[in-house]
Structure formats: C-alpha cells, structure tokens
Amino acid sequence: MEDLQTRYEYIAITPQDGAFVAGTTMRVSQLIAEKKAYGWSPEELYFQHPHLTLGKIYAALAYYADHTKEIDSEIENDLLLFDQIKSQAPPPPFPDRLKSTSA
C-alpha cells in the first residue's frame, strides 16, 4: 500500500500503521513511548537505535510535537492491548519452579 504524504521528510504514514520512521518499521509512537518511559534524550535514542539517524529521530519528535493527542492515544491503545494480551496468557512456569527448588 502506498504511503501518504507528510511535510516531515523522514516520516511516512500508512492508513493501517499510522506514522512511522521512513525506511524502517519503527512507529513514531514506539520511539515516543521509549522517550517517555526512560526519559531518553534524542542522543540516547540514537545510541539505543543506531539504525536511525539523528535527523530521523528529530523528525519523529517534531511530528509528535504537532500530533501529540494522536500519538498519545496510540501509545495508550498499545498499552491497553498489551495488558489484555498479558491477562489472557498463561502464567510462566519459571516462578513456580523457583519456589519449588527453594523449599
């Protein structure tokens, strides 16, 4: 499917995936979620994601500044989906094995 045009050189948008860093599979919301969760600077984001250029990171931050409500809503939906999937998953066996070996 063809990407929609944006005024941001390094941001691409598809109707099904929303905004992502052009040439990658990283959604803008994923990068912003990391920045918020860890308090990372653009330089730390670059260190953590060396496949991105600083220009692409700053483009994602600029896009977020202009589309804050939309991206925050996407992050919230991702967190709700994660919680839903986590609640439906069976508990991992590892904690039970630890308890049985320490007794």
Biopython code that builds the backbone (N, CA, C, O; Angstrom):
import numpy as np
from Bio.PDB.StructureBuilder import StructureBuilder

atoms = [
    (1, "MET", "N", (0.839, -1.173, 0.000)),
    (1, "MET", "CA", (0.000, 0.000, 0.000)),
    (1, "MET", "C", (0.885, 1.238, 0.000)),
    (1, "MET", "O", (1.938, 1.256, 0.638)),
    (2, "GLU", "N", (0.466, 2.248, -0.701)),
    (2, "GLU", "CA", (1.249, 3.471, -0.834)),
    (2, "GLU", "C", (1.182, 4.315, 0.436)),
    (2, "GLU", "O", (0.131, 4.438, 1.064)),
    (3, "ASP", "N", (2.322, 4.890, 0.798)),
    (3, "ASP", "CA", (2.390, 5.773, 1.952)),
    (3, "ASP", "C", (1.716, 7.098, 1.631)),
    (3, "ASP", "O", (1.748, 7.566, 0.493)),
    (4, "LEU", "N", (1.110, 7.693, 2.640)),
    (4, "LEU", "CA", (0.531, 9.019, 2.496)),
    (4, "LEU", "C", (1.636, 10.062, 2.603)),
    (4, "LEU", "O", (2.649, 9.823, 3.260)),
    (5, "GLN", "N", (1.457, 11.197, 1.976)),
    (5, "GLN", "CA", (2.454, 12.266, 2.017)),
    (5, "GLN", "C", (2.381, 13.026, 3.340)),
    (5, "GLN", "O", (1.296, 13.235, 3.882)),
    (6, "THR", "N", (3.532, 13.436, 3.851)),
    (6, "THR", "CA", (3.612, 14.289, 5.038)),
    (6, "THR", "C", (4.574, 15.433, 4.742)),
    (6, "THR", "O", (5.303, 15.387, 3.751)),
    (7, "ARG", "N", (4.584, 16.459, 5.591)),
    (7, "ARG", "CA", (5.564, 17.531, 5.435)),
    (7, "ARG", "C", (6.858, 17.206, 6.175)),
    (7, "ARG", "O", (7.771, 18.030, 6.213)),
    (8, "TYR", "N", (6.943, 16.039, 6.750)),
    (8, "TYR", "CA", (8.121, 15.610, 7.503)),
    (8, "TYR", "C", (8.938, 14.670, 6.616)),
    (8, "TYR", "O", (8.467, 13.612, 6.199)),
    (9, "GLU", "N", (10.162, 15.083, 6.345)),
    (9, "GLU", "CA", (11.000, 14.348, 5.394)),
    (9, "GLU", "C", (11.186, 12.877, 5.769)),
    (9, "GLU", "O", (11.191, 12.016, 4.890)),
    (10, "TYR", "N", (11.337, 12.582, 7.048)),
    (10, "TYR", "CA", (11.643, 11.222, 7.466)),
    (10, "TYR", "C", (10.466, 10.484, 8.108)),
    (10, "TYR", "O", (10.659, 9.462, 8.767)),
    (11, "ILE", "N", (9.270, 10.989, 7.922)),
    (11, "ILE", "CA", (8.088, 10.345, 8.490)),
    (11, "ILE", "C", (7.180, 9.882, 7.360)),
    (11, "ILE", "O", (6.861, 10.644, 6.448)),
    (12, "ALA", "N", (6.774, 8.635, 7.436)),
    (12, "ALA", "CA", (5.832, 8.069, 6.477)),
    (12, "ALA", "C", (4.572, 7.669, 7.239)),
    (12, "ALA", "O", (4.626, 7.370, 8.432)),
    (13, "ILE", "N", (3.449, 7.666, 6.547)),
    (13, "ILE", "CA", (2.174, 7.317, 7.180)),
    (13, "ILE", "C", (1.442, 6.331, 6.285)),
    (13, "ILE", "O", (1.337, 6.523, 5.073)),
    (14, "THR", "N", (0.943, 5.282, 6.901)),
    (14, "THR", "CA", (0.043, 4.359, 6.197)),
    (14, "THR", "C", (-1.255, 4.315, 6.981)),
    (14, "THR", "O", (-1.250, 4.462, 8.203)),
    (15, "PRO", "N", (-2.364, 4.115, 6.286)),
    (15, "PRO", "CA", (-3.653, 4.088, 6.990)),
    (15, "PRO", "C", (-3.726, 3.002, 8.071)),
    (15, "PRO", "O", (-4.352, 3.211, 9.110)),
    (16, "GLN", "N", (-3.099, 1.858, 7.840)),
    (16, "GLN", "CA", (-3.205, 0.770, 8.812)),
    (16, "GLN", "C", (-2.200, 0.880, 9.950)),
    (16, "GLN", "O", (-2.491, 0.412, 11.051)),
    (17, "ASP", "N", (-1.025, 1.480, 9.734)),
    (17, "ASP", "CA", (0.018, 1.521, 10.757)),
    (17, "ASP", "C", (0.224, 2.895, 11.372)),
    (17, "ASP", "O", (0.872, 2.999, 12.414)),
    (18, "GLY", "N", (-0.289, 3.926, 10.783)),
    (18, "GLY", "CA", (-0.069, 5.272, 11.286)),
    (18, "GLY", "C", (1.307, 5.778, 10.895)),
    (18, "GLY", "O", (1.863, 5.361, 9.878)),
    (19, "ALA", "N", (1.860, 6.682, 11.706)),
    (19, "ALA", "CA", (3.144, 7.321, 11.406)),
    (19, "ALA", "C", (4.299, 6.439, 11.847)),
    (19, "ALA", "O", (4.295, 5.891, 12.949)),
    (20, "PHE", "N", (5.283, 6.311, 10.975)),
    (20, "PHE", "CA", (6.489, 5.578, 11.329)),
    (20, "PHE", "C", (7.683, 6.256, 10.693)),
    (20, "PHE", "O", (7.540, 7.072, 9.782)),
    (21, "VAL", "N", (8.865, 5.910, 11.183)),
    (21, "VAL", "CA", (10.097, 6.489, 10.660)),
    (21, "VAL", "C", (10.337, 5.874, 9.284)),
    (21, "VAL", "O", (10.438, 4.655, 9.148)),
    (22, "ALA", "N", (10.427, 6.726, 8.271)),
    (22, "ALA", "CA", (10.575, 6.264, 6.887)),
    (22, "ALA", "C", (11.784, 5.351, 6.737)),
    (22, "ALA", "O", (12.851, 5.604, 7.297)),
    (23, "GLY", "N", (11.593, 4.291, 5.969)),
    (23, "GLY", "CA", (12.675, 3.346, 5.729)),
    (23, "GLY", "C", (12.888, 2.340, 6.841)),
    (23, "GLY", "O", (13.831, 1.551, 6.796)),
    (24, "THR", "N", (12.011, 2.360, 7.847)),
    (24, "THR", "CA", (12.118, 1.428, 8.973)),
    (24, "THR", "C", (10.725, 0.882, 9.288)),
    (24, "THR", "O", (9.736, 1.262, 8.662)),
    (25, "THR", "N", (10.673, 0.007, 10.247)),
    (25, "THR", "CA", (9.385, -0.482, 10.746)),
    (25, "THR", "C", (9.036, 0.150, 12.094)),
    (25, "THR", "O", (8.048, -0.232, 12.721)),
    (26, "MET", "N", (9.844, 1.117, 12.542)),
    (26, "MET", "CA", (9.614, 1.739, 13.851)),
    (26, "MET", "C", (8.527, 2.797, 13.760)),
    (26, "MET", "O", (8.639, 3.769, 13.013)),
    (27, "ARG", "N", (7.476, 2.585, 14.536)),
    (27, "ARG", "CA", (6.406, 3.572, 14.609)),
    (27, "ARG", "C", (6.864, 4.750, 15.466)),
    (27, "ARG", "O", (7.632, 4.584, 16.414)),
    (28, "VAL", "N", (6.380, 5.938, 15.116)),
    (28, "VAL", "CA", (6.706, 7.133, 15.887)),
    (28, "VAL", "C", (6.273, 6.927, 17.335)),
    (28, "VAL", "O", (6.982, 7.322, 18.261)),
    (29, "SER", "N", (5.113, 6.312, 17.528)),
    (29, "SER", "CA", (4.619, 6.095, 18.892)),
    (29, "SER", "C", (5.565, 5.215, 19.710)),
    (29, "SER", "O", (5.689, 5.420, 20.917)),
    (30, "GLN", "N", (6.224, 4.255, 19.096)),
    (30, "GLN", "CA", (7.176, 3.407, 19.816)),
    (30, "GLN", "C", (8.372, 4.226, 20.301)),
    (30, "GLN", "O", (8.815, 4.074, 21.440)),
    (31, "LEU", "N", (8.884, 5.083, 19.441)),
    (31, "LEU", "CA", (10.022, 5.921, 19.808)),
    (31, "LEU", "C", (9.642, 6.895, 20.925)),
    (31, "LEU", "O", (10.412, 7.108, 21.862)),
    (32, "ILE", "N", (8.452, 7.481, 20.817)),
    (32, "ILE", "CA", (7.992, 8.428, 21.829)),
    (32, "ILE", "C", (7.732, 7.700, 23.151)),
    (32, "ILE", "O", (8.032, 8.236, 24.218)),
    (33, "ALA", "N", (7.185, 6.501, 23.093)),
    (33, "ALA", "CA", (6.941, 5.725, 24.318)),
    (33, "ALA", "C", (8.256, 5.458, 25.045)),
    (33, "ALA", "O", (8.310, 5.539, 26.272)),
    (34, "GLU", "N", (9.314, 5.141, 24.304)),
    (34, "GLU", "CA", (10.618, 4.924, 24.930)),
    (34, "GLU", "C", (11.144, 6.218, 25.544)),
    (34, "GLU", "O", (11.672, 6.212, 26.656)),
    (35, "LYS", "N", (11.000, 7.319, 24.824)),
    (35, "LYS", "CA", (11.457, 8.605, 25.348)),
    (35, "LYS", "C", (10.746, 8.930, 26.656)),
    (35, "LYS", "O", (11.374, 9.377, 27.615)),
    (36, "LYS", "N", (9.433, 8.704, 26.695)),
    (36, "LYS", "CA", (8.653, 8.996, 27.902)),
    (36, "LYS", "C", (8.985, 8.030, 29.034)),
    (36, "LYS", "O", (9.149, 8.452, 30.179)),
    (37, "ALA", "N", (9.085, 6.750, 28.730)),
    (37, "ALA", "CA", (9.302, 5.735, 29.766)),
    (37, "ALA", "C", (10.673, 5.859, 30.422)),
    (37, "ALA", "O", (10.804, 5.702, 31.636)),
    (38, "TYR", "N", (11.685, 6.139, 29.619)),
    (38, "TYR", "CA", (13.051, 6.137, 30.133)),
    (38, "TYR", "C", (13.650, 7.532, 30.276)),
    (38, "TYR", "O", (14.738, 7.684, 30.832)),
    (39, "GLY", "N", (12.953, 8.546, 29.782)),
    (39, "GLY", "CA", (13.480, 9.905, 29.841)),
    (39, "GLY", "C", (14.671, 10.120, 28.919)),
    (39, "GLY", "O", (15.516, 10.977, 29.174)),
    (40, "TRP", "N", (14.732, 9.340, 27.848)),
    (40, "TRP", "CA", (15.872, 9.401, 26.949)),
    (40, "TRP", "C", (15.893, 10.678, 26.119)),
    (40, "TRP", "O", (14.856, 11.142, 25.644)),
    (41, "SER", "N", (17.069, 11.230, 25.955)),
    (41, "SER", "CA", (17.303, 12.367, 25.067)),
    (41, "SER", "C", (17.358, 11.851, 23.624)),
    (41, "SER", "O", (17.443, 10.642, 23.405)),
    (42, "PRO", "N", (17.312, 12.753, 22.644)),
    (42, "PRO", "CA", (17.486, 12.293, 21.258)),
    (42, "PRO", "C", (18.797, 11.543, 21.042)),
    (42, "PRO", "O", (18.851, 10.580, 20.277)),
    (43, "GLU", "N", (19.834, 11.983, 21.709)),
    (43, "GLU", "CA", (21.126, 11.305, 21.562)),
    (43, "GLU", "C", (21.086, 9.895, 22.153)),
    (43, "GLU", "O", (21.690, 8.978, 21.597)),
    (44, "GLU", "N", (20.383, 9.713, 23.270)),
    (44, "GLU", "CA", (20.254, 8.370, 23.855)),
    (44, "GLU", "C", (19.379, 7.488, 22.966)),
    (44, "GLU", "O", (19.656, 6.298, 22.810)),
    (45, "LEU", "N", (18.333, 8.060, 22.386)),
    (45, "LEU", "CA", (17.513, 7.300, 21.439)),
    (45, "LEU", "C", (18.380, 6.828, 20.270)),
    (45, "LEU", "O", (18.244, 5.695, 19.807)),
    (46, "TYR", "N", (19.264, 7.698, 19.800)),
    (46, "TYR", "CA", (20.173, 7.338, 18.716)),
    (46, "TYR", "C", (21.115, 6.214, 19.163)),
    (46, "TYR", "O", (21.363, 5.278, 18.404)),
    (47, "PHE", "N", (21.637, 6.303, 20.385)),
    (47, "PHE", "CA", (22.515, 5.262, 20.913)),
    (47, "PHE", "C", (21.772, 3.923, 20.977)),
    (47, "PHE", "O", (22.338, 2.881, 20.646)),
    (48, "GLN", "N", (20.521, 3.953, 21.398)),
    (48, "GLN", "CA", (19.725, 2.732, 21.531)),
    (48, "GLN", "C", (19.258, 2.192, 20.181)),
    (48, "GLN", "O", (19.002, 0.996, 20.043)),
    (49, "HIS", "N", (19.148, 3.065, 19.196)),
    (49, "HIS", "CA", (18.664, 2.688, 17.857)),
    (49, "HIS", "C", (19.627, 3.218, 16.801)),
    (49, "HIS", "O", (19.287, 4.154, 16.078)),
    (50, "PRO", "N", (20.815, 2.643, 16.700)),
    (50, "PRO", "CA", (21.817, 3.180, 15.773)),
    (50, "PRO", "C", (21.417, 3.087, 14.301)),
    (50, "PRO", "O", (22.046, 3.714, 13.448)),
    (51, "HIS", "N", (20.379, 2.313, 13.997)),
    (51, "HIS", "CA", (19.913, 2.248, 12.610)),
    (51, "HIS", "C", (19.141, 3.515, 12.221)),
    (51, "HIS", "O", (18.875, 3.740, 11.040)),
    (52, "LEU", "N", (18.782, 4.339, 13.208)),
    (52, "LEU", "CA", (18.124, 5.619, 12.946)),
    (52, "LEU", "C", (19.166, 6.726, 12.951)),
    (52, "LEU", "O", (20.138, 6.671, 13.705)),
    (53, "THR", "N", (18.962, 7.720, 12.117)),
    (53, "THR", "CA", (19.830, 8.887, 12.167)),
    (53, "THR", "C", (19.233, 9.888, 13.156)),
    (53, "THR", "O", (18.052, 9.811, 13.492)),
    (54, "LEU", "N", (20.059, 10.822, 13.616)),
    (54, "LEU", "CA", (19.533, 11.863, 14.488)),
    (54, "LEU", "C", (18.473, 12.688, 13.763)),
    (54, "LEU", "O", (17.515, 13.150, 14.382)),
    (55, "GLY", "N", (18.639, 12.871, 12.471)),
    (55, "GLY", "CA", (17.641, 13.592, 11.686)),
    (55, "GLY", "C", (16.284, 12.903, 11.732)),
    (55, "GLY", "O", (15.251, 13.561, 11.860)),
    (56, "LYS", "N", (16.289, 11.586, 11.629)),
    (56, "LYS", "CA", (15.028, 10.831, 11.686)),
    (56, "LYS", "C", (14.416, 10.898, 13.085)),
    (56, "LYS", "O", (13.196, 10.980, 13.229)),
    (57, "ILE", "N", (15.254, 10.863, 14.104)),
    (57, "ILE", "CA", (14.756, 10.954, 15.482)),
    (57, "ILE", "C", (14.138, 12.326, 15.725)),
    (57, "ILE", "O", (13.050, 12.430, 16.292)),
    (58, "TYR", "N", (14.830, 13.372, 15.299)),
    (58, "TYR", "CA", (14.282, 14.721, 15.467)),
    (58, "TYR", "C", (13.015, 14.914, 14.642)),
    (58, "TYR", "O", (12.117, 15.643, 15.064)),
    (59, "ALA", "N", (12.922, 14.280, 13.478)),
    (59, "ALA", "CA", (11.697, 14.355, 12.683)),
    (59, "ALA", "C", (10.542, 13.688, 13.435)),
    (59, "ALA", "O", (9.420, 14.194, 13.425)),
    (60, "ALA", "N", (10.814, 12.560, 14.084)),
    (60, "ALA", "CA", (9.778, 11.875, 14.872)),
    (60, "ALA", "C", (9.339, 12.742, 16.050)),
    (60, "ALA", "O", (8.152, 12.805, 16.371)),
    (61, "LEU", "N", (10.295, 13.404, 16.689)),
    (61, "LEU", "CA", (9.955, 14.293, 17.803)),
    (61, "LEU", "C", (9.147, 15.496, 17.317)),
    (61, "LEU", "O", (8.212, 15.924, 17.993)),
    (62, "ALA", "N", (9.496, 16.038, 16.163)),
    (62, "ALA", "CA", (8.739, 17.162, 15.602)),
    (62, "ALA", "C", (7.327, 16.716, 15.231)),
    (62, "ALA", "O", (6.359, 17.438, 15.472)),
    (63, "TYR", "N", (7.215, 15.533, 14.649)),
    (63, "TYR", "CA", (5.888, 15.013, 14.301)),
    (63, "TYR", "C", (5.052, 14.851, 15.568)),
    (63, "TYR", "O", (3.870, 15.194, 15.587)),
    (64, "TYR", "N", (5.665, 14.333, 16.614)),
    (64, "TYR", "CA", (4.948, 14.161, 17.878)),
    (64, "TYR", "C", (4.501, 15.516, 18.438)),
    (64, "TYR", "O", (3.380, 15.642, 18.930)),
    (65, "ALA", "N", (5.357, 16.511, 18.367)),
    (65, "ALA", "CA", (5.007, 17.836, 18.882)),
    (65, "ALA", "C", (3.772, 18.400, 18.172)),
    (65, "ALA", "O", (2.971, 19.114, 18.775)),
    (66, "ASP", "N", (3.631, 18.075, 16.899)),
    (66, "ASP", "CA", (2.489, 18.567, 16.124)),
    (66, "ASP", "C", (1.274, 17.648, 16.176)),
    (66, "ASP", "O", (0.184, 18.054, 15.772)),
    (67, "HIS", "N", (1.437, 16.423, 16.662)),
    (67, "HIS", "CA", (0.346, 15.430, 16.689)),
    (67, "HIS", "C", (0.295, 14.713, 18.039)),
    (67, "HIS", "O", (0.104, 13.498, 18.100)),
    (68, "THR", "N", (0.467, 15.471, 19.108)),
    (68, "THR", "CA", (0.585, 14.889, 20.447)),
    (68, "THR", "C", (-0.621, 14.042, 20.830)),
    (68, "THR", "O", (-0.456, 12.908, 21.279)),
    (69, "LYS", "N", (-1.818, 14.566, 20.663)),
    (69, "LYS", "CA", (-3.008, 13.819, 21.084)),
    (69, "LYS", "C", (-3.123, 12.498, 20.333)),
    (69, "LYS", "O", (-3.439, 11.468, 20.928)),
    (70, "GLU", "N", (-2.871, 12.525, 19.053)),
    (70, "GLU", "CA", (-2.963, 11.326, 18.223)),
    (70, "GLU", "C", (-1.949, 10.264, 18.652)),
    (70, "GLU", "O", (-2.299, 9.093, 18.796)),
    (71, "ILE", "N", (-0.702, 10.670, 18.856)),
    (71, "ILE", "CA", (0.349, 9.719, 19.237)),
    (71, "ILE", "C", (0.135, 9.220, 20.664)),
    (71, "ILE", "O", (0.315, 8.032, 20.931)),
    (72, "ASP", "N", (-0.249, 10.112, 21.589)),
    (72, "ASP", "CA", (-0.534, 9.680, 22.963)),
    (72, "ASP", "C", (-1.673, 8.665, 22.987)),
    (72, "ASP", "O", (-1.638, 7.711, 23.763)),
    (73, "SER", "N", (-2.677, 8.865, 22.145)),
    (73, "SER", "CA", (-3.788, 7.917, 22.058)),
    (73, "SER", "C", (-3.303, 6.570, 21.523)),
    (73, "SER", "O", (-3.741, 5.520, 21.993)),
    (74, "GLU", "N", (-2.412, 6.598, 20.552)),
    (74, "GLU", "CA", (-1.853, 5.363, 20.003)),
    (74, "GLU", "C", (-1.045, 4.611, 21.065)),
    (74, "GLU", "O", (-1.128, 3.386, 21.159)),
    (75, "ILE", "N", (-0.272, 5.342, 21.856)),
    (75, "ILE", "CA", (0.508, 4.721, 22.937)),
    (75, "ILE", "C", (-0.430, 4.104, 23.959)),
    (75, "ILE", "O", (-0.203, 2.979, 24.403)),
    (76, "GLU", "N", (-1.475, 4.818, 24.337)),
    (76, "GLU", "CA", (-2.445, 4.300, 25.305)),
    (76, "GLU", "C", (-3.127, 3.038, 24.778)),
    (76, "GLU", "O", (-3.315, 2.080, 25.528)),
    (77, "ASN", "N", (-3.498, 3.027, 23.500)),
    (77, "ASN", "CA", (-4.115, 1.840, 22.906)),
    (77, "ASN", "C", (-3.148, 0.662, 22.903)),
    (77, "ASN", "O", (-3.554, -0.474, 23.149)),
    (78, "ASP", "N", (-1.876, 0.924, 22.629)),
    (78, "ASP", "CA", (-0.869, -0.147, 22.663)),
    (78, "ASP", "C", (-0.740, -0.732, 24.071)),
    (78, "ASP", "O", (-0.629, -1.947, 24.235)),
    (79, "LEU", "N", (-0.756, 0.137, 25.082)),
    (79, "LEU", "CA", (-0.657, -0.336, 26.469)),
    (79, "LEU", "C", (-1.881, -1.158, 26.865)),
    (79, "LEU", "O", (-1.754, -2.173, 27.550)),
    (80, "LEU", "N", (-3.067, -0.721, 26.435)),
    (80, "LEU", "CA", (-4.282, -1.483, 26.728)),
    (80, "LEU", "C", (-4.247, -2.849, 26.054)),
    (80, "LEU", "O", (-4.635, -3.851, 26.654)),
    (81, "LEU", "N", (-3.785, -2.889, 24.812)),
    (81, "LEU", "CA", (-3.669, -4.163, 24.100)),
    (81, "LEU", "C", (-2.674, -5.078, 24.799)),
    (81, "LEU", "O", (-2.926, -6.274, 24.946)),
    (82, "PHE", "N", (-1.543, -4.522, 25.231)),
    (82, "PHE", "CA", (-0.550, -5.312, 25.958)),
    (82, "PHE", "C", (-1.154, -5.908, 27.228)),
    (82, "PHE", "O", (-0.975, -7.093, 27.507)),
    (83, "ASP", "N", (-1.870, -5.082, 27.997)),
    (83, "ASP", "CA", (-2.487, -5.564, 29.234)),
    (83, "ASP", "C", (-3.508, -6.665, 28.950)),
    (83, "ASP", "O", (-3.605, -7.638, 29.698)),
    (84, "GLN", "N", (-4.267, -6.506, 27.870)),
    (84, "GLN", "CA", (-5.260, -7.513, 27.509)),
    (84, "GLN", "C", (-4.580, -8.835, 27.142)),
    (84, "GLN", "O", (-4.999, -9.896, 27.605)),
    (85, "ILE", "N", (-3.559, -8.776, 26.333)),
    (85, "ILE", "CA", (-2.839, -9.993, 25.930)),
    (85, "ILE", "C", (-2.176, -10.642, 27.145)),
    (85, "ILE", "O", (-2.217, -11.862, 27.302)),
    (86, "LYS", "N", (-1.572, -9.828, 27.996)),
    (86, "LYS", "CA", (-0.909, -10.344, 29.198)),
    (86, "LYS", "C", (-1.901, -11.047, 30.119)),
    (86, "LYS", "O", (-1.584, -12.094, 30.685)),
    (87, "SER", "N", (-3.100, -10.483, 30.276)),
    (87, "SER", "CA", (-4.084, -11.079, 31.173)),
    (87, "SER", "C", (-4.622, -12.401, 30.633)),
    (87, "SER", "O", (-5.111, -13.227, 31.404)),
    (88, "GLN", "N", (-4.540, -12.611, 29.334)),
    (88, "GLN", "CA", (-5.048, -13.841, 28.731)),
    (88, "GLN", "C", (-3.973, -14.921, 28.607)),
    (88, "GLN", "O", (-4.286, -16.081, 28.337)),
    (89, "ALA", "N", (-2.731, -14.549, 28.799)),
    (89, "ALA", "CA", (-1.630, -15.504, 28.667)),
    (89, "ALA", "C", (-1.526, -16.357, 29.927)),
    (89, "ALA", "O", (-1.780, -15.875, 31.031)),
    (90, "PRO", "N", (-1.153, -17.623, 29.760)),
    (90, "PRO", "CA", (-0.952, -18.460, 30.950)),
    (90, "PRO", "C", (0.261, -17.967, 31.731)),
    (90, "PRO", "O", (1.178, -17.390, 31.148)),
    (91, "PRO", "N", (0.276, -18.189, 33.045)),
    (91, "PRO", "CA", (1.428, -17.750, 33.837)),
    (91, "PRO", "C", (2.673, -18.536, 33.427)),
    (91, "PRO", "O", (2.579, -19.718, 33.095)),
    (92, "PRO", "N", (3.815, -17.900, 33.448)),
    (92, "PRO", "CA", (5.041, -18.616, 33.080)),
    (92, "PRO", "C", (5.392, -19.634, 34.156)),
    (92, "PRO", "O", (5.143, -19.391, 35.337)),
    (93, "PRO", "N", (5.970, -20.773, 33.768)),
    (93, "PRO", "CA", (6.287, -21.821, 34.746)),
    (93, "PRO", "C", (7.522, -21.512, 35.588)),
    (93, "PRO", "O", (7.701, -22.110, 36.649)),
    (94, "PHE", "N", (8.357, -20.616, 35.151)),
    (94, "PHE", "CA", (9.627, -20.370, 35.831)),
    (94, "PHE", "C", (9.469, -19.956, 37.293)),
    (94, "PHE", "O", (10.175, -20.515, 38.132)),
    (95, "PRO", "N", (8.580, -19.001, 37.666)),
    (95, "PRO", "CA", (8.458, -18.647, 39.089)),
    (95, "PRO", "C", (8.062, -19.834, 39.971)),
    (95, "PRO", "O", (8.548, -19.958, 41.095)),
    (96, "ASP", "N", (7.191, -20.697, 39.474)),
    (96, "ASP", "CA", (6.802, -21.876, 40.244)),
    (96, "ASP", "C", (7.981, -22.822, 40.438)),
    (96, "ASP", "O", (8.139, -23.412, 41.507)),
    (97, "ARG", "N", (8.815, -22.968, 39.396)),
    (97, "ARG", "CA", (9.990, -23.825, 39.538)),
    (97, "ARG", "C", (10.963, -23.248, 40.563)),
    (97, "ARG", "O", (11.582, -23.995, 41.321)),
    (98, "LEU", "N", (11.098, -21.947, 40.589)),
    (98, "LEU", "CA", (11.972, -21.323, 41.586)),
    (98, "LEU", "C", (11.454, -21.593, 43.007)),
    (98, "LEU", "O", (12.233, -21.909, 43.906)),
    (99, "LYS", "N", (10.151, -21.466, 43.196)),
    (99, "LYS", "CA", (9.578, -21.694, 44.517)),
    (99, "LYS", "C", (9.781, -23.133, 44.960)),
    (99, "LYS", "O", (10.070, -23.387, 46.129)),
    (100, "SER", "N", (9.632, -24.082, 44.035)),
    (100, "SER", "CA", (9.744, -25.490, 44.409)),
    (100, "SER", "C", (11.193, -25.881, 44.705)),
    (100, "SER", "O", (11.423, -26.806, 45.484)),
    (101, "THR", "N", (12.164, -25.212, 44.113)),
    (101, "THR", "CA", (13.571, -25.555, 44.383)),
    (101, "THR", "C", (14.105, -24.867, 45.641)),
    (101, "THR", "O", (15.101, -25.309, 46.213)),
    (102, "SER", "N", (13.446, -23.785, 46.076)),
    (102, "SER", "CA", (13.952, -23.091, 47.259)),
    (102, "SER", "C", (13.356, -23.628, 48.556)),
    (102, "SER", "O", (13.788, -23.235, 49.639)),
    (103, "ALA", "N", (12.396, -24.498, 48.466)),
    (103, "ALA", "CA", (11.757, -25.038, 49.673)),
    (103, "ALA", "C", (12.527, -26.172, 50.275)),
    (103, "ALA", "O", (12.113, -26.728, 51.293)),
]
sb = StructureBuilder()
sb.init_structure("model")
sb.init_model(0)
sb.init_chain("A")
sb.init_seg("    ")
for serial, (resi, resn, name, xyz) in enumerate(atoms, 1):
    if name == "N":
        sb.init_residue(resn, " ", resi, " ")
    sb.init_atom(name, np.array(xyz, "f"), 0.0, 1.0, " ", f" {name:<3s}", serial, name[0])
structure = sb.get_structure()
